């Protein structure tokens, strides 16, 4: 039995081996899902700190946009390299690297003496998030039993929303002191907790099989499933899957049907980001400030946004496989368009009363419910479902990179849009985009509920219309 960090033997991960099955597997997936918490903390923490950073460094509008968005450049780079990193070093070591980078980035931001140093810290945080956002769900999907796989991966998504909420609450509690350094640095504490948690995780048995370490894979799978016979069957199935070569770039260049699925994945990720979700996540206190809220009230209203995001994500977990992807997306795009249009209308007419301010908050929350219930989680689901097996790694890598690139674009232009288009027109623009995405879903997006991946791939490669490759 291996005694290395990646093994299942005498490292800290062996402590978990005394826990009963299935509690042991649930605990392992729960610890791994803390990667999502790191992701959410990093997204949410800048919202409440930005105004204080602006005053501390006399940062102009464009500088503020770069402080917010430069993290996404690091995340894109981290995600681009995460596949190679997790393949060569293992899932566990990749998560450890991500945790160390997260702590280093948070500490550097907290002690930044200049905007340049703050941006370097944000890039390091982005690298960390790019790595853990790729590796965390991958690890969970590989160690969770098949019957629980969807729920365990959904747990990761839920932890992302909890992280955003926790960051918003932390910012709100620190608003009175104006201590932006503590706002940015305090997330190093959960980062350190995540680092300790990862030390107790076993390496993925699938990774052992990727590197021909069959006996270690069998030992690890037996520890996860509690049955040698079940472990043998799972190891055989994984071995059969791994025999399918990933053709990636070659397949993309030679197969027009594969290019269609990659293009749809890119389109779906662009749609997700152009809804305006990260306008709310990064700039919510500024938006509420436009409506007349003070700094403290703006941050607490932002915390309510984070809580709503958590609760509404449960809708997707509970109903995506009952109602279907397309109906949920279309209904939610209508909801989001109404929310954005209403915010624009209120900003155009002026918000002069407490009732008006609370109504504006309600419309922002309506938008959040719409996003968290469908476009947030379901677009990621669709991106993984539409890619053929031999090109799945390539297709998902392109989709992930697109997500971060579009995320950067939105974060880097919002304040400029506010000043050039005006407050109301900016939100009406996002409302129009959300309404237009209904057309995108109707004509291009397939309904994949209850359809096997093999059936989707067969129809795609037969040249059927994209909207028809589902059921």
C-alpha positions as a Markdown table, in Angstrom:
| # | Residue | x | y | z |
|---|---|---|---|---|
| 1 | Unk | 0.0 | 0.0 | 0.0 |
| 2 | Unk | 1.3 | 3.4 | -0.9 |
| 3 | Unk | 2.8 | 5.6 | 1.7 |
| 4 | Unk | 3.0 | 8.7 | -0.5 |
| 5 | Unk | 0.9 | 11.9 | -0.3 |
| 6 | Unk | -1.2 | 10.6 | -3.2 |
| 7 | Unk | -1.7 | 7.1 | -1.7 |
| 8 | Unk | -4.3 | 5.6 | 0.4 |
| 9 | Unk | -2.1 | 4.2 | 3.0 |
| 10 | Unk | -0.3 | 5.8 | 6.0 |
| 11 | Unk | -0.9 | 9.4 | 5.1 |
| 12 | Unk | -3.6 | 11.5 | 6.9 |
| 13 | Unk | -6.2 | 10.2 | 4.5 |
| 14 | Unk | -6.0 | 6.8 | 6.3 |
| 15 | Unk | -7.8 | 8.5 | 9.3 |
| 16 | Unk | -11.0 | 8.4 | 7.2 |
| 17 | Unk | -10.7 | 4.6 | 6.7 |
| 18 | Unk | -12.2 | 4.0 | 10.1 |
| 19 | Unk | -15.4 | 5.8 | 9.2 |
| 20 | Unk | -18.4 | 3.6 | 8.1 |
| 21 | Unk | -19.4 | 3.3 | 4.5 |
| 22 | Unk | -21.3 | 5.3 | 3.1 |
| 23 | Unk | -20.5 | 7.9 | 5.7 |
| 24 | Unk | -16.9 | 7.8 | 4.8 |
| 25 | Unk | -17.5 | 8.6 | 1.1 |
| 26 | Unk | -19.9 | 11.4 | 2.1 |
| 27 | Unk | -17.3 | 12.9 | 4.4 |
| 28 | Unk | -14.6 | 12.7 | 1.6 |
| 29 | Unk | -16.9 | 14.4 | -0.9 |
| 30 | Unk | -17.9 | 17.0 | 1.7 |
| 31 | Unk | -14.3 | 17.9 | 2.4 |
| 32 | Unk | -13.5 | 18.1 | -1.3 |
| 33 | Unk | -16.6 | 20.3 | -1.9 |
| 34 | Unk | -14.9 | 22.9 | 0.3 |
| 35 | Unk | -13.1 | 23.8 | -3.0 |
| 36 | Unk | -16.4 | 25.3 | -4.0 |
| 37 | Unk | -16.4 | 27.4 | -0.8 |
| 38 | Unk | -13.0 | 28.8 | -1.8 |
| 39 | Unk | -14.4 | 29.6 | -5.2 |
| 40 | Unk | -17.4 | 31.5 | -3.7 |
| 41 | Unk | -15.4 | 33.4 | -1.1 |
| 42 | Unk | -13.1 | 34.7 | -3.8 |
| 43 | Unk | -16.0 | 35.8 | -6.0 |
| 44 | Unk | -17.9 | 37.5 | -3.2 |
| 45 | Unk | -15.2 | 39.2 | -1.1 |
| 46 | Unk | -14.3 | 42.1 | -3.5 |
| 47 | Unk | -17.9 | 43.5 | -3.6 |
| 48 | Unk | -17.9 | 45.0 | -0.1 |
| 49 | Unk | -14.2 | 46.0 | -0.1 |
| 50 | Unk | -14.1 | 47.9 | -3.4 |
| 51 | Unk | -15.3 | 51.3 | -2.2 |
| 52 | Unk | -12.8 | 51.3 | 0.6 |
| 53 | Unk | -10.0 | 50.2 | -1.7 |
| 54 | Unk | -11.0 | 53.1 | -4.1 |
| 55 | Unk | -10.6 | 55.6 | -1.2 |
| 56 | Unk | -7.4 | 54.1 | 0.1 |
| 57 | Unk | -5.6 | 54.2 | -3.3 |
| 58 | Unk | -7.6 | 56.9 | -5.0 |
| 59 | Unk | -8.5 | 54.4 | -7.7 |
| 60 | Unk | -10.3 | 55.7 | -10.7 |
| 61 | Unk | -13.2 | 53.9 | -12.5 |
| 62 | Unk | -11.0 | 51.9 | -14.9 |
| 63 | Unk | -8.6 | 50.9 | -12.1 |
| 64 | Unk | -11.5 | 49.6 | -10.0 |
| 65 | Unk | -12.7 | 47.5 | -13.0 |
| 66 | Unk | -9.2 | 46.0 | -13.3 |
| 67 | Unk | -9.0 | 45.3 | -9.6 |
| 68 | Unk | -12.3 | 43.3 | -9.9 |
| 69 | Unk | -11.7 | 41.6 | -13.2 |
| 70 | Unk | -8.0 | 40.8 | -13.2 |
| 71 | Unk | -8.7 | 37.8 | -10.9 |
| 72 | Unk | -10.5 | 36.2 | -13.9 |
| 73 | Unk | -7.3 | 36.4 | -16.0 |
| 74 | Unk | -5.6 | 34.4 | -13.3 |
| 75 | Unk | -8.5 | 32.0 | -13.2 |
| 76 | Unk | -8.5 | 31.4 | -16.9 |
| 77 | Unk | -4.7 | 30.6 | -16.7 |
| 78 | Unk | -5.3 | 28.3 | -13.8 |
| 79 | Unk | -8.1 | 26.5 | -15.5 |
| 80 | Unk | -6.1 | 26.1 | -18.7 |
| 81 | Unk | -3.2 | 24.5 | -16.8 |
| 82 | Unk | -5.3 | 22.5 | -14.3 |
| 83 | Unk | -6.0 | 19.6 | -16.6 |
| 84 | Unk | -2.2 | 19.0 | -17.1 |
| 85 | Unk | -1.5 | 19.6 | -13.4 |
| 86 | Unk | -4.2 | 17.2 | -12.2 |
| 87 | Unk | -3.1 | 14.5 | -14.7 |
| 88 | Unk | 0.6 | 14.7 | -13.8 |
| 89 | Unk | 0.5 | 15.3 | -10.1 |
| 90 | Unk | -2.8 | 13.9 | -9.1 |
| 91 | Unk | -6.1 | 15.4 | -8.0 |
| 92 | Unk | -5.1 | 15.7 | -4.4 |
| 93 | Unk | -1.8 | 17.4 | -5.0 |
| 94 | Unk | -3.5 | 19.8 | -7.4 |
| 95 | Unk | -6.1 | 20.8 | -4.7 |
| 96 | Unk | -3.2 | 21.2 | -2.2 |
| 97 | Unk | -1.4 | 23.6 | -4.7 |
| 98 | Unk | -4.7 | 25.5 | -5.1 |
| 99 | Unk | -5.1 | 25.8 | -1.4 |
| 100 | Unk | -1.6 | 27.2 | -0.9 |
| 101 | Unk | -2.0 | 29.7 | -3.7 |
| 102 | Unk | -5.4 | 30.8 | -2.2 |
| 103 | Unk | -3.8 | 31.5 | 1.2 |
| 104 | Unk | -0.8 | 33.3 | -0.4 |
| 105 | Unk | -3.1 | 35.4 | -2.6 |
| 106 | Unk | -5.4 | 36.4 | 0.3 |
| 107 | Unk | -2.4 | 37.4 | 2.5 |
| 108 | Unk | -0.8 | 39.4 | -0.3 |
| 109 | Unk | -4.1 | 41.3 | -0.9 |
| 110 | Unk | -4.4 | 42.0 | 2.8 |
| 111 | Unk | -0.9 | 43.6 | 3.0 |
| 112 | Unk | -0.9 | 45.2 | -0.4 |
| 113 | Unk | 0.9 | 48.6 | -0.3 |
| 114 | Unk | -0.2 | 49.6 | -3.8 |
| 115 | Unk | -2.7 | 48.8 | -6.5 |
| 116 | Unk | -0.1 | 46.8 | -8.4 |
| 117 | Unk | 0.6 | 44.5 | -5.4 |
| 118 | Unk | -3.2 | 44.2 | -4.9 |
| 119 | Unk | -3.6 | 43.1 | -8.5 |
| 120 | Unk | -0.8 | 40.5 | -8.2 |
| 121 | Unk | -2.6 | 39.1 | -5.1 |
| 122 | Unk | -5.8 | 39.0 | -7.1 |
| 123 | Unk | -4.1 | 37.1 | -10.0 |
| 124 | Unk | -2.7 | 34.6 | -7.5 |
| 125 | Unk | -6.2 | 34.1 | -6.1 |
| 126 | Unk | -7.5 | 33.6 | -9.6 |
| 127 | Unk | -4.9 | 30.9 | -10.3 |
| 128 | Unk | -6.0 | 29.1 | -7.2 |
| 129 | Unk | -9.7 | 29.3 | -8.1 |
| 130 | Unk | -9.0 | 28.2 | -11.7 |
| 131 | Unk | -7.2 | 25.1 | -10.3 |
| 132 | Unk | -9.7 | 24.1 | -7.6 |
| 133 | Unk | -12.8 | 24.9 | -9.8 |
| 134 | Unk | -11.5 | 22.4 | -12.4 |
| 135 | Unk | -10.1 | 19.8 | -10.0 |
| 136 | Unk | -12.7 | 19.9 | -7.2 |
| 137 | Unk | -15.8 | 18.7 | -9.2 |
| 138 | Unk | -13.5 | 16.3 | -11.1 |
| 139 | Unk | -12.3 | 14.7 | -7.9 |
| 140 | Unk | -15.8 | 14.4 | -6.5 |
| 141 | Unk | -17.2 | 12.8 | -9.6 |
| 142 | Unk | -14.4 | 10.3 | -9.5 |
| 143 | Unk | -14.7 | 9.2 | -5.9 |
| 144 | Unk | -18.5 | 9.4 | -5.4 |
| 145 | Unk | -20.5 | 6.2 | -6.0 |
| 146 | Unk | -22.5 | 6.4 | -9.3 |
| 147 | Unk | -25.9 | 6.6 | -7.5 |
| 148 | Unk | -24.7 | 9.7 | -5.6 |
| 149 | Unk | -22.6 | 11.3 | -8.2 |
| 150 | Unk | -25.1 | 14.0 | -9.2 |
| 151 | Unk | -25.9 | 14.9 | -5.6 |
| 152 | Unk | -22.3 | 15.1 | -4.6 |
| 153 | Unk | -21.3 | 17.4 | -7.6 |
| 154 | Unk | -24.4 | 19.5 | -6.8 |
| 155 | Unk | -23.0 | 19.8 | -3.2 |
| 156 | Unk | -19.9 | 21.5 | -4.7 |
| 157 | Unk | -22.1 | 24.0 | -6.6 |
| 158 | Unk | -24.0 | 24.7 | -3.4 |
| 159 | Unk | -20.8 | 25.3 | -1.5 |
| 160 | Unk | -19.9 | 28.0 | -4.2 |
| 161 | Unk | -23.1 | 29.9 | -3.3 |
| 162 | Unk | -22.5 | 29.5 | 0.4 |
| 163 | Unk | -19.0 | 30.9 | -0.1 |
| 164 | Unk | -20.4 | 33.9 | -1.8 |
| 165 | Unk | -22.9 | 34.5 | 0.9 |
| 166 | Unk | -20.3 | 34.1 | 3.7 |
| 167 | Unk | -18.0 | 36.7 | 1.9 |
| 168 | Unk | -21.0 | 39.1 | 1.7 |
| 169 | Unk | -21.8 | 38.7 | 5.4 |
| 170 | Unk | -18.1 | 39.1 | 6.4 |
| 171 | Unk | -17.9 | 42.3 | 4.4 |
| 172 | Unk | -21.1 | 43.6 | 6.0 |
| 173 | Unk | -19.8 | 43.0 | 9.5 |
| 174 | Unk | -16.6 | 44.8 | 8.7 |
| 175 | Unk | -18.2 | 47.7 | 6.9 |
| 176 | Unk | -18.4 | 50.0 | 10.0 |
| 177 | Unk | -14.7 | 49.7 | 10.5 |
| 178 | Unk | -13.9 | 50.2 | 6.8 |
| 179 | Unk | -11.1 | 47.6 | 7.2 |
| 180 | Unk | -10.8 | 46.4 | 3.6 |
| 181 | Unk | -7.5 | 44.6 | 4.4 |
| 182 | Unk | -9.2 | 42.4 | 6.9 |
| 183 | Unk | -12.1 | 41.9 | 4.4 |
| 184 | Unk | -9.6 | 40.5 | 1.9 |
| 185 | Unk | -7.3 | 38.7 | 4.3 |
| 186 | Unk | -9.8 | 36.9 | 6.5 |
| 187 | Unk | -10.6 | 34.4 | 3.7 |
| 188 | Unk | -7.1 | 33.0 | 4.3 |
| 189 | Unk | -8.6 | 31.3 | 7.4 |
| 190 | Unk | -11.1 | 29.1 | 5.5 |
| 191 | Unk | -8.3 | 28.7 | 3.0 |
| 192 | Unk | -6.1 | 27.2 | 5.6 |
| 193 | Unk | -8.9 | 25.0 | 6.8 |
| 194 | Unk | -9.3 | 23.7 | 3.2 |
| 195 | Unk | -5.6 | 23.0 | 3.1 |
| 196 | Unk | -5.9 | 20.8 | 6.2 |
| 197 | Unk | -9.0 | 19.1 | 4.9 |
| 198 | Unk | -7.2 | 18.2 | 1.6 |
| 199 | Unk | -4.4 | 16.5 | 3.5 |
| 200 | Unk | -7.0 | 13.9 | 4.8 |
| 201 | Unk | -8.3 | 13.1 | 1.3 |
| 202 | Unk | -7.3 | 9.9 | -0.5 |
| 203 | Unk | -6.1 | 10.2 | -4.1 |
| 204 | Unk | -8.7 | 9.4 | -6.8 |
| 205 | Unk | -8.6 | 5.7 | -7.8 |
| 206 | Unk | -9.3 | 6.8 | -11.3 |
| 207 | Unk | -6.0 | 8.8 | -11.3 |
| 208 | Unk | -4.2 | 5.7 | -10.1 |
| 209 | Unk | -5.7 | 3.8 | -13.1 |
| 210 | Unk | -4.7 | 6.6 | -15.5 |
| 211 | Unk | -1.1 | 5.9 | -14.4 |
| 212 | Unk | -1.3 | 2.1 | -14.5 |
| 213 | Unk | -1.3 | 1.7 | -10.7 |
| 214 | Unk | -4.1 | -0.8 | -10.7 |
| 215 | Unk | -3.6 | -2.3 | -7.2 |
| 216 | Unk | -3.6 | 1.1 | -5.5 |
| 217 | Unk | -6.7 | 2.0 | -7.5 |
| 218 | Unk | -8.4 | -1.3 | -6.3 |
| 219 | Unk | -7.4 | -0.6 | -2.7 |
| 220 | Unk | -8.7 | 2.9 | -2.8 |
| 221 | Unk | -12.0 | 1.9 | -4.5 |
| 222 | Unk | -12.5 | -0.8 | -1.9 |
| 223 | Unk | -12.1 | 1.8 | 0.9 |
| 224 | Unk | -14.6 | 4.0 | -0.8 |
| 225 | Unk | -17.2 | 1.4 | -1.6 |
| 226 | Unk | -16.6 | -1.0 | 1.3 |
| 227 | Unk | -16.8 | -4.1 | -1.0 |
| 228 | Unk | -14.0 | -5.7 | -2.9 |
| 229 | Unk | -16.4 | -7.2 | -5.5 |
| 230 | Unk | -18.0 | -3.8 | -6.1 |
| 231 | Unk | -14.5 | -2.2 | -6.3 |
| 232 | Unk | -13.4 | -4.8 | -8.9 |
| 233 | Unk | -16.5 | -4.0 | -11.0 |
| 234 | Unk | -15.9 | -0.3 | -10.8 |
| 235 | Unk | -12.2 | -0.6 | -11.6 |
| 236 | Unk | -13.1 | -2.7 | -14.7 |
| 237 | Unk | -15.7 | -0.1 | -15.9 |
| 238 | Unk | -13.2 | 2.8 | -15.4 |
| 239 | Unk | -10.6 | 0.8 | -17.2 |
| 240 | Unk | -13.0 | 0.3 | -20.2 |
| 241 | Unk | -13.7 | 4.1 | -20.2 |
| 242 | Unk | -10.1 | 5.0 | -20.1 |
| 243 | Unk | -9.5 | 2.8 | -23.2 |
| 244 | Unk | -11.3 | 5.5 | -25.2 |
| 245 | Unk | -8.7 | 7.8 | -26.4 |
| 246 | Unk | -9.2 | 11.6 | -26.1 |
| 247 | Unk | -8.6 | 13.1 | -29.5 |
| 248 | Unk | -9.1 | 16.7 | -28.5 |
| 249 | Unk | -7.6 | 19.2 | -31.0 |
| 250 | Unk | -7.3 | 16.6 | -33.8 |
| 251 | Unk | -11.0 | 15.8 | -33.6 |
| 252 | Unk | -11.9 | 19.5 | -33.5 |
| 253 | Unk | -9.9 | 20.2 | -36.7 |
| 254 | Unk | -11.3 | 17.2 | -38.6 |
| 255 | Unk | -14.9 | 16.8 | -37.4 |
| 256 | Unk | -17.4 | 19.5 | -38.2 |
| 257 | Unk | -20.0 | 17.9 | -35.9 |
| 258 | Unk | -17.6 | 18.1 | -32.9 |
| 259 | Unk | -17.0 | 21.7 | -33.8 |
| 260 | Unk | -20.7 | 22.3 | -33.5 |
| 261 | Unk | -20.9 | 20.9 | -29.9 |
| 262 | Unk | -17.8 | 22.9 | -28.9 |
| 263 | Unk | -19.4 | 26.1 | -30.4 |
| 264 | Unk | -22.6 | 25.4 | -28.5 |
| 265 | Unk | -20.6 | 25.0 | -25.3 |
| 266 | Unk | -18.9 | 28.3 | -25.9 |
| 267 | Unk | -22.3 | 29.9 | -26.7 |
| 268 | Unk | -23.8 | 28.6 | -23.5 |
| 269 | Unk | -21.0 | 30.0 | -21.4 |
| 270 | Unk | -21.2 | 33.4 | -23.1 |
| 271 | Unk | -25.0 | 33.3 | -22.4 |
| 272 | Unk | -24.4 | 32.5 | -18.7 |
| 273 | Unk | -22.0 | 35.4 | -18.1 |
| 274 | Unk | -23.9 | 38.0 | -20.3 |
| 275 | Unk | -27.0 | 37.5 | -18.1 |
| 276 | Unk | -25.3 | 40.0 | -15.9 |
| 277 | Unk | -24.9 | 37.7 | -12.9 |
| 278 | Unk | -21.4 | 38.9 | -12.0 |
| 279 | Unk | -22.5 | 42.5 | -12.3 |
| 280 | Unk | -24.6 | 41.7 | -9.3 |
| 281 | Unk | -22.0 | 39.6 | -7.5 |
| 282 | Unk | -19.1 | 42.0 | -8.0 |
| 283 | Unk | -20.9 | 45.4 | -7.8 |
| 284 | Unk | -24.1 | 44.8 | -5.7 |
| 285 | Unk | -23.1 | 47.4 | -3.1 |
| 286 | Unk | -22.5 | 50.0 | -5.8 |
| 287 | Unk | -25.9 | 49.2 | -7.4 |
| 288 | Unk | -27.7 | 49.6 | -4.0 |
| 289 | Unk | -25.7 | 52.7 | -3.4 |
| 290 | Unk | -27.2 | 54.2 | -6.7 |
| 291 | Unk | -30.6 | 53.6 | -5.1 |
| 292 | Unk | -29.7 | 55.6 | -2.0 |
| 293 | Unk | -28.6 | 53.0 | 0.4 |
| 294 | Unk | -25.7 | 53.8 | 2.8 |
| 295 | Unk | -22.6 | 51.7 | 2.8 |
| 296 | Unk | -23.8 | 49.5 | 5.7 |
| 297 | Unk | -27.2 | 49.0 | 4.3 |
| 298 | Unk | -25.8 | 48.3 | 0.8 |
| 299 | Unk | -23.6 | 45.5 | 2.2 |
| 300 | Unk | -26.3 | 43.9 | 4.2 |
| 301 | Unk | -28.6 | 44.0 | 1.2 |
| 302 | Unk | -25.8 | 42.3 | -0.7 |
| 303 | Unk | -25.7 | 39.6 | 2.0 |
| 304 | Unk | -29.4 | 39.0 | 1.4 |
| 305 | Unk | -28.5 | 38.5 | -2.3 |
| 306 | Unk | -26.0 | 35.9 | -1.3 |
| 307 | Unk | -28.5 | 34.0 | 0.9 |
| 308 | Unk | -31.1 | 34.1 | -1.9 |
| 309 | Unk | -28.5 | 32.6 | -4.2 |
| 310 | Unk | -27.9 | 29.7 | -1.8 |
| 311 | Unk | -31.6 | 28.9 | -1.4 |
| 312 | Unk | -32.5 | 29.3 | -5.0 |
| 313 | Unk | -29.8 | 26.8 | -6.0 |
| 314 | Unk | -31.7 | 24.2 | -4.2 |
| 315 | Unk | -34.5 | 24.6 | -6.8 |
| 316 | Unk | -32.1 | 23.5 | -9.6 |
| 317 | Unk | -30.9 | 20.5 | -7.5 |
| 318 | Unk | -34.5 | 19.4 | -6.9 |
| 319 | Unk | -36.2 | 20.0 | -10.2 |
| 320 | Unk | -33.6 | 19.9 | -13.1 |
| 321 | Unk | -34.3 | 16.2 | -13.7 |
| 322 | Unk | -38.1 | 16.6 | -13.3 |
| 323 | Unk | -39.0 | 19.7 | -15.4 |
| 324 | Unk | -36.2 | 19.5 | -18.0 |
| 325 | Unk | -33.4 | 21.8 | -19.0 |
| 326 | Unk | -35.1 | 23.9 | -21.7 |
| 327 | Unk | -38.4 | 24.7 | -19.8 |
| 328 | Unk | -36.4 | 25.8 | -16.7 |
| 329 | Unk | -34.0 | 27.9 | -18.7 |
| 330 | Unk | -36.8 | 29.7 | -20.7 |
| 331 | Unk | -38.9 | 30.4 | -17.6 |
| 332 | Unk | -35.8 | 31.7 | -15.7 |
| 333 | Unk | -34.7 | 33.9 | -18.6 |
| 334 | Unk | -38.1 | 35.6 | -18.5 |
| 335 | Unk | -37.8 | 36.1 | -14.7 |
| 336 | Unk | -34.3 | 37.5 | -15.1 |
| 337 | Unk | -35.3 | 39.9 | -17.9 |
| 338 | Unk | -38.2 | 41.2 | -15.8 |
| 339 | Unk | -35.8 | 41.7 | -12.8 |
| 340 | Unk | -33.2 | 43.6 | -14.8 |
| 341 | Unk | -35.9 | 45.7 | -16.6 |
| 342 | Unk | -37.5 | 46.7 | -13.4 |
| 343 | Unk | -34.2 | 47.7 | -11.8 |
| 344 | Unk | -33.6 | 49.9 | -14.9 |
| 345 | Unk | -37.0 | 51.4 | -14.7 |
| 346 | Unk | -36.6 | 52.3 | -11.0 |
| 347 | Unk | -33.2 | 53.9 | -11.5 |
| 348 | Unk | -34.6 | 55.9 | -14.5 |
| 349 | Unk | -37.5 | 57.3 | -12.5 |
| 350 | Unk | -35.5 | 57.7 | -9.3 |
| 351 | Unk | -35.7 | 55.9 | -6.0 |
| 352 | Unk | -36.9 | 58.4 | -3.4 |
| 353 | Unk | -38.4 | 56.4 | -0.7 |
| 354 | Unk | -37.7 | 53.4 | 1.5 |
| 355 | Unk | -40.5 | 51.5 | -0.2 |
| 356 | Unk | -38.8 | 52.1 | -3.6 |
| 357 | Unk | -35.4 | 51.0 | -2.3 |
| 358 | Unk | -36.8 | 47.8 | -0.9 |
| 359 | Unk | -38.6 | 47.2 | -4.2 |
| 360 | Unk | -35.4 | 47.6 | -6.0 |
| 361 | Unk | -33.7 | 45.0 | -3.7 |
| 362 | Unk | -36.7 | 42.7 | -4.4 |
| 363 | Unk | -36.2 | 43.0 | -8.2 |
| 364 | Unk | -32.5 | 42.2 | -7.8 |
| 365 | Unk | -33.4 | 39.1 | -5.7 |
| 366 | Unk | -35.9 | 38.1 | -8.4 |
| 367 | Unk | -33.1 | 38.1 | -10.9 |
| 368 | Unk | -30.9 | 36.1 | -8.6 |
| 369 | Unk | -33.6 | 33.5 | -8.1 |
| 370 | Unk | -34.0 | 33.2 | -11.9 |
| 371 | Unk | -30.2 | 32.7 | -12.4 |
| 372 | Unk | -29.6 | 30.3 | -9.5 |
| 373 | Unk | -32.6 | 28.1 | -10.4 |
| 374 | Unk | -31.4 | 27.3 | -14.0 |
| 375 | Unk | -28.7 | 29.2 | -16.0 |
| 376 | Unk | -26.2 | 28.9 | -13.1 |
| 377 | Unk | -26.0 | 25.2 | -12.7 |
| 378 | Unk | -27.8 | 23.9 | -15.8 |
| 379 | Unk | -25.5 | 25.5 | -18.3 |
| 380 | Unk | -22.6 | 23.6 | -16.8 |
| 381 | Unk | -24.7 | 20.4 | -16.9 |
| 382 | Unk | -25.5 | 20.9 | -20.6 |
| 383 | Unk | -21.9 | 21.7 | -21.5 |
| 384 | Unk | -20.8 | 18.3 | -20.1 |
| 385 | Unk | -23.7 | 16.5 | -21.7 |
| 386 | Unk | -23.3 | 17.7 | -25.3 |
| 387 | Unk | -19.6 | 16.8 | -25.8 |
| 388 | Unk | -18.8 | 13.4 | -27.3 |
| 389 | Unk | -16.7 | 11.1 | -25.2 |
| 390 | Unk | -13.5 | 11.3 | -27.2 |
| 391 | Unk | -13.6 | 15.1 | -27.2 |
| 392 | Unk | -15.1 | 15.7 | -23.7 |
| 393 | Unk | -11.9 | 16.9 | -22.0 |
| 394 | Unk | -11.2 | 19.3 | -24.9 |
| 395 | Unk | -14.8 | 20.6 | -25.1 |
| 396 | Unk | -15.1 | 21.2 | -21.4 |
| 397 | Unk | -11.7 | 22.9 | -21.3 |
| 398 | Unk | -12.8 | 25.3 | -24.0 |
| 399 | Unk | -16.1 | 25.9 | -22.2 |
| 400 | Unk | -14.4 | 26.6 | -18.9 |
| 401 | Unk | -11.9 | 29.0 | -20.5 |
| 402 | Unk | -14.8 | 30.8 | -22.2 |
| 403 | Unk | -16.6 | 31.2 | -18.9 |
| 404 | Unk | -13.7 | 33.0 | -17.3 |
| 405 | Unk | -13.0 | 35.1 | -20.4 |
| 406 | Unk | -16.6 | 36.3 | -20.5 |
| 407 | Unk | -16.6 | 36.8 | -16.8 |
| 408 | Unk | -13.6 | 39.1 | -17.2 |
| 409 | Unk | -15.3 | 41.0 | -20.0 |
| 410 | Unk | -18.4 | 41.7 | -17.9 |
| 411 | Unk | -16.4 | 42.6 | -14.8 |
| 412 | Unk | -14.1 | 44.8 | -16.7 |
| 413 | Unk | -16.7 | 46.9 | -18.4 |
| 414 | Unk | -19.7 | 47.4 | -16.1 |
| 415 | Unk | -18.6 | 50.7 | -14.5 |
| 416 | Unk | -17.8 | 52.0 | -18.0 |
| 417 | Unk | -21.2 | 51.0 | -19.2 |
| 418 | Unk | -22.8 | 52.8 | -16.3 |
| 419 | Unk | -21.0 | 56.0 | -17.1 |
| 420 | Unk | -21.4 | 55.8 | -20.9 |
| 421 | Unk | -24.9 | 54.3 | -21.3 |
| 422 | Unk | -26.4 | 55.6 | -18.1 |
| 423 | Unk | -27.7 | 53.6 | -15.1 |
| 424 | Unk | -31.1 | 52.7 | -16.5 |
| 425 | Unk | -29.9 | 51.9 | -20.0 |
| 426 | Unk | -27.2 | 49.5 | -18.7 |
| 427 | Unk | -29.8 | 47.4 | -16.9 |
| 428 | Unk | -32.2 | 47.5 | -19.8 |
| 429 | Unk | -29.3 | 46.2 | -22.0 |
| 430 | Unk | -29.0 | 43.2 | -19.7 |
| 431 | Unk | -32.7 | 42.8 | -19.7 |
| 432 | Unk | -32.8 | 42.7 | -23.5 |
| 433 | Unk | -29.9 | 40.2 | -23.5 |
| 434 | Unk | -31.8 | 37.9 | -21.1 |
| 435 | Unk | -34.9 | 38.1 | -23.3 |
| 436 | Unk | -32.9 | 37.3 | -26.4 |
| 437 | Unk | -31.4 | 34.2 | -24.8 |
| 438 | Unk | -34.9 | 32.5 | -24.9 |
| 439 | Unk | -34.5 | 32.5 | -28.7 |
| 440 | Unk | -31.1 | 30.9 | -28.3 |
| 441 | Unk | -32.5 | 28.2 | -26.1 |
| 442 | Unk | -35.5 | 27.5 | -28.4 |
| 443 | Unk | -33.4 | 27.1 | -31.6 |
| 444 | Unk | -30.1 | 25.8 | -30.5 |
| 445 | Unk | -30.2 | 24.1 | -27.1 |
| 446 | Unk | -31.3 | 20.4 | -26.9 |
| 447 | Unk | -33.4 | 18.9 | -24.1 |
| 448 | Unk | -31.2 | 16.3 | -22.5 |
| 449 | Unk | -33.3 | 15.3 | -19.5 |
| 450 | Unk | -33.3 | 11.5 | -19.2 |
| 451 | Unk | -31.3 | 11.0 | -22.4 |
| 452 | Unk | -28.2 | 8.9 | -22.4 |
| 453 | Unk | -24.9 | 10.5 | -23.3 |
| 454 | Unk | -24.4 | 7.8 | -25.9 |
| 455 | Unk | -27.7 | 8.8 | -27.6 |
| 456 | Unk | -26.8 | 12.5 | -27.6 |
| 457 | Unk | -23.4 | 11.7 | -29.1 |
| 458 | Unk | -24.9 | 9.5 | -31.8 |
| 459 | Unk | -27.4 | 12.1 | -33.0 |
| 460 | Unk | -24.7 | 14.8 | -32.9 |
| 461 | Unk | -22.3 | 12.8 | -35.0 |
| 462 | Unk | -25.1 | 11.9 | -37.4 |
| 463 | Unk | -25.5 | 15.7 | -38.1 |
| 464 | Unk | -28.9 | 16.3 | -36.6 |
| 465 | Unk | -29.7 | 19.8 | -35.6 |
| 466 | Unk | -28.3 | 20.8 | -32.3 |
| 467 | Unk | -31.7 | 21.3 | -30.7 |
| 468 | Unk | -32.7 | 17.8 | -31.8 |
| 469 | Unk | -29.7 | 15.8 | -30.4 |
| 470 | Unk | -31.6 | 15.3 | -27.1 |
| 471 | Unk | -35.1 | 13.9 | -27.0 |
